[in-house]
Amino acid sequence: AGLQRSSSFASGRKLGGQGIATESTPLVQLPPDAIKASPMESAFSSFGEGRELTKAPPLLIWIWPALLCALAYALYNIFIKKGSASIHPILGGVILQIVAAFLGTLLLIFIVVQDGVDTLEFDRSGINWSILAGVAVGSAEMLSFFVMGMGVQATQAIPVVIGGSVMFGCVLGAVWLNELLAVQGWIGVAFVVLGIVLVATDPASGLGE
């Protein structure tokens, strides 16, 4: 009888830590603090927990803003290349971030005026990840100024930087975020890596300005 009850207990257990039910006992509600998340899970818990996951929009819907984003990144690197020879990389990166923060603040004010402050949803997880993203992008900006200031051509440095971000993004997305890429996607990543090697070793790279 003891074994039968134990089996019933295991099969009747409710996942998610909200309660435990068996065939012979009612649902037992556990207090919220009975099952504690790890410090990392608490600090970076998913924003909007409980919302239904939405399916990605069709390609024709998201590809255009994505291409505009790619164009903005290309211009960003071109402008860094033009200025890198005449400014310290740290100062250049700081000025870049000040301008970006100013434009972002203007957009934030516009959103608040139009839709109200309640539209600015956030939680501790979102703030923490945004801070880490700021550290990453700030480092990328200063490193871009440093690399461009070494005299590397934009036609060589930009594809390596952008292609490298694609490569690292796919690998980290698969390992860290548990996202999936089909064989076709990994073949594309392999071509990106091949492109990085070809561009980085281009013998004409020293013929620019």
N, C-alpha and C positions, 0 to 999 in steps of 0.2 A: 504493500500500500504506500509505503514511504517513497519507493522508486516511482510509482505511478504519479504521486502528487508532485514529485520533483520534476518529472517530465512535463506535467501539466503546467507547472510554474514557468518552465523555460519557454514552452510554446506559447503561453499566454502573455508573455512579457511585451509591453508596449514600447516601441522604439521612440527615441526622442527625449526620454527622461521625464515625461509628464506623469506617468503613473504605471502601476503594475497590476495586471489582472490575471486571475487563474480561473479554471473551470469551477472551482469550489469557493472562491472568495471574490468579493466585489472589487472594483477598481480602487486602488489606494493612491490618493493624490499625494505627491511628494512636494515638500516646500521648495520654492524657487531656488534656494541656495543649497539644495541637497546634492545637486550635480554641478560642480564648478568647472568652468572653462579654464584653460590654461591662460597665463598672462598674455601670451601672444594672440590667442583667439579673442580674448576680451578687448585688447587694444585695437585689433584689426578685424573685428567681426564684420560680416558682409552688411553693406548699407541696404536699408530697405528690406530687412529680413522678413519673410512672410509674403512678399510680393510674388506674383506668378512670373516665371521666366518668359520673356517674349521672344518670338522667333525673329531672326535677323530679317531685315527688309530685303526686297528684291535688289539685284545688282544695280539696275539702272537708277535706283533711288539713292544709294549711298556712294556710288562710284564717283559722282561729280564733286561733292564736297571733299571726298578723299583725294581726288586729283588736285583740287584747289589747295588742299593742305600740303600735298607734295610740292606744288609750285611755290608755296610760301616757304617751305623748307629749302628749296633750291635757291630762292632769292636770299634767304637768310644766310646761306653759306657763301653766296657770291658777294654779298655786302661785307661779310666777315673777311673774305679774301681781299677785297679792295682796301679795307681799313687796317688789316693786320700788320702791314709794313710800317705804319706810322703811329701805333698806339700800343701800350703795354697790354698783354692779354687779360690781366686781372681787371684793369680799368675798363677795357672794352667790354668785358663780360658784365661788369657792374652797370655800365651805361645802358647796355642792351636790356638788362633786367629792369632797370628803372623805367625805361620807355614802355616795356611790356606791362609792368605793373600799373603805370599811368593809364594806358589804353584799357586794361582790364578793369580798372576802377571806374572809368567812364561808362563802360558797358554795364557794370554792376549797378551803378546809379540809375542808368536808363531802365534796367529791368525792375528795380525797386519802385521807381516812379510809375512805370506802366502797369505792373502786376502786383505790387505790394511786397513787403518784406517776407510774408509767409511763403512766397514761392522759392525762397532760398533755403532749400532743405539741406541739412547737414547733420552729421553726428561725429562722435570722436574718431571713429574709424576713417571716415572721409577726410577729416582734418589731418590725421596722422599720415595717411597715404599721400595727401597733397603736399605735406612737408617733405616727405621722402622724394616725391617727384620733383619738387623744387631743388632739392640737393642734387639730384641726378642731372636735371636740365642745366642748372648753373655750372656744374662740373663740365658738362658737354660743351657749353658755350665757351668757357675759358680754354678748354683743350682745343676747340676749333680755332680760336685766335692763335694759340700757340703753334699748332701744326701749320696753319696758313702762313704765319709769320716766318716759318722756316724756309719759305720759298717754294713750297709744293704747289704745283698747278691746281687750279680749281677743277679742271677736267679730270684730274687724277684723284685729288683728295675727296671731293664731294661724293663720287660713286663709291669709294671705299667706306666713307663714313655712313652714307645712307644704306648701302648694301650690307654693311656690317650690322647696322641696327635691325635690318630685316632678318638676318641670320640669327642674331642673339634674341630678337623678339620671338621668333618661331621656337627656338630651343627652350627659352625660359617659359614661354606660354605652355609648352607641352610638359615640362618638368615641374614648374611651380604652380601653374593654374589648372593643370590636368586637362588642357584643351587638346583636341585631336586634329591631326592632319592626315589626310589620305596619302597613298603612295604618290599621287600626282603632285600634292603639295610639297612633299619632301624632295621630289625630283626638281621642283622649282627652286627650293632652297639650295640644292646642290649646284644648280646653274648659277645662282646668285654668288655662291662661294667661288665657283670657277671664274665668274666675271670679276670678282674682287681681285683674284690672283692675277688675271690678265691685265687689268687696269693698273694694279700696283707695280707690275713689272714691265709696263709699257716703255720701250726704249726711247720713245719720243717725249718722255715726260720732262726732260731737261731742256726742251726747245721753246718753252713758253717765255713769258716776260720775266 
